Amino acid sequence: MSPEAICRRLGETKVKEMFLGLTTDGMKKVLREAKIPLTRLASHTSIRRRNDDWAAKLWRMLVEKPLTGAAATLLFEWLTRTRRPMLAEFLTGIEVQHEGGLTDADFMTTTPPEKLQEVGKKLLDRFAKDEVAAYLLFLDASNKSEVFVPLELEQHFDPATAAAAQAT
């Protein structure tokens, strides 16, 4: 599943929440990738209003266009800045050295698929299922693999959101 498909399956509310949870620097990385102007408009009477406007523009573009780079940047920034405990637990579970959930190790090619799937299943019991699904699907997309296909992760997204995503 592509990064933009993952974002669409998460849905508008979750994608906006993910975006708004980033630092300004993280937001700007995503916006640059989506080619959304960073200029402040007259309607941006507060930082919150500006950020909400940026989130709405990003969502519209994700729905209308294939923005793989922007979607991948959003997922990466969100995971590495706000979901490090989940990443750390996964890496610890597959016995990969890491610093707070971050590693340069090529664990997707060096770890047996069965081990990756086993630890992925355990994450589903400990963290929000849609977030785990997004993480594992993003790992597959980033590594051009299908290691997590047997886990049928799509079932962990909200069915209404999934139906809306398929309609676009």
C-alpha positions in Angstrom: 0.0 0.0 0.0 1.4 3.4 -1.0 2.0 6.1 1.6 -0.8 8.2 0.1 -3.2 5.2 0.3 -2.2 4.7 3.9 -3.0 8.4 4.7 -6.4 8.1 2.8 -7.2 5.0 4.8 -6.4 6.8 8.1 -8.9 9.4 7.0 -9.1 13.2 7.1 -9.5 13.6 10.9 -6.4 11.4 11.7 -4.2 12.9 8.9 -5.0 16.4 10.1 -4.3 15.3 13.7 -1.0 13.8 12.6 0.0 16.9 10.7 -1.0 19.3 13.6 1.0 17.1 16.0 4.2 17.9 14.1 6.7 20.7 14.9 6.6 23.7 12.6 9.8 22.4 11.0 8.1 19.0 10.4 5.0 20.7 9.0 7.1 22.7 6.6 9.0 19.6 5.4 5.6 18.0 4.5 4.3 21.2 2.9 7.4 21.7 0.8 7.1 18.1 -0.4 3.5 18.7 -1.4 4.4 22.1 -3.0 2.0 24.0 -0.7 3.1 27.6 -0.3 4.4 28.5 3.2 3.3 32.1 3.0 1.1 33.5 5.7 -2.3 34.7 4.4 -4.4 37.5 5.6 -6.9 34.9 6.9 -4.3 33.4 9.1 -5.1 35.5 12.1 -3.3 33.1 14.4 -0.8 30.3 14.2 -3.6 27.8 14.9 -5.6 29.2 12.0 -2.6 29.0 9.7 -1.8 25.4 10.8 -5.5 24.3 10.3 -5.4 25.9 6.8 -2.2 24.0 6.0 -3.7 20.7 7.3 -6.9 21.2 5.2 -4.9 22.0 2.0 -2.7 19.0 2.6 -5.7 16.7 3.0 -7.3 18.0 -0.1 -4.2 17.4 -2.1 -3.7 13.9 -0.7 -7.2 13.0 -1.8 -7.0 14.7 -5.3 -3.4 13.8 -6.4 -0.9 11.0 -6.0 1.4 12.8 -3.5 3.7 9.8 -2.5 6.5 12.1 -1.4 4.4 14.3 0.8 2.5 11.3 2.3 5.8 9.5 3.0 7.2 12.6 4.6 4.1 13.1 6.7 4.2 9.4 7.9 7.9 9.5 8.6 7.8 12.8 10.5 4.7 11.7 12.5 6.2 8.3 13.4 9.6 9.5 14.3 8.5 12.6 16.2 5.4 11.3 18.0 5.3 7.5 18.0 8.8 6.6 19.1 7.7 4.3 21.9 5.9 2.1 19.4 9.0 2.1 17.1 11.3 1.3 20.0 9.2 -1.6 21.1 9.1 -3.0 17.6 12.9 -2.7 17.2 13.6 -4.1 20.6 11.2 -7.0 19.8 13.2 -7.9 16.6 16.5 -7.4 18.5 17.8 -4.4 16.5 20.0 -1.8 18.2 18.3 1.6 18.3 18.2 4.9 20.0 14.7 5.6 21.2 13.1 3.9 18.3 15.4 5.2 15.6 18.0 3.1 13.8 20.0 3.0 10.6 19.9 -0.8 10.5 18.4 -2.4 7.4 16.3 -4.7 9.6 13.6 -5.4 7.0 16.1 -7.4 4.9 18.1 -8.9 7.7 15.3 -10.0 10.0 13.3 -13.1 9.1 9.7 -12.2 7.9 8.2 -14.5 10.5 9.9 -12.6 13.3 8.8 -9.2 11.8 5.2 -10.5 11.6 5.3 -11.9 15.1 6.5 -8.7 16.7 4.0 -6.7 14.5 1.1 -8.8 15.8 2.3 -7.9 19.4 2.2 -4.2 18.6 -1.4 -4.5 17.6 -2.2 -5.6 21.1 -0.3 -2.7 22.8 -0.9 0.3 20.6 -3.8 1.9 18.5 -4.4 -0.6 15.8 -4.8 1.9 13.0 -1.5 3.5 14.0 0.3 0.1 14.1 -1.2 -0.8 10.7 0.0 2.6 9.3 3.5 2.0 10.6 3.8 -1.6 9.4 2.3 -0.8 6.0 4.7 2.2 5.7 7.6 -0.1 6.4 6.5 -2.4 3.6 6.0 0.6 1.2 9.4 2.1 2.1 11.2 -1.2 1.6 9.2 -2.3 -1.5 8.3 -5.5 0.4 5.1 -7.4 1.3 6.3 -8.8 4.7 3.2 -7.7 6.6 0.6 -8.7 4.0 -0.3 -11.9 6.0 -1.4 -9.7 9.0 -4.2 -8.2 6.9 -3.6 -4.8 8.3 -6.2 -3.0 6.2 -8.9 -4.4 8.6 -7.6 -2.2 11.4 -8.6 1.0 9.6 -12.1 2.5 10.3 -14.5 0.9 7.7 -16.2 4.2 6.9 -12.9 5.8 6.3 -11.8 2.9 4.2 -14.9 3.1 2.1 -14.4 6.8 1.5 -10.8 6.2 0.6 -11.7 3.6 -2.0 -14.3 6.0 -3.5 -11.5 8.5 -4.3 
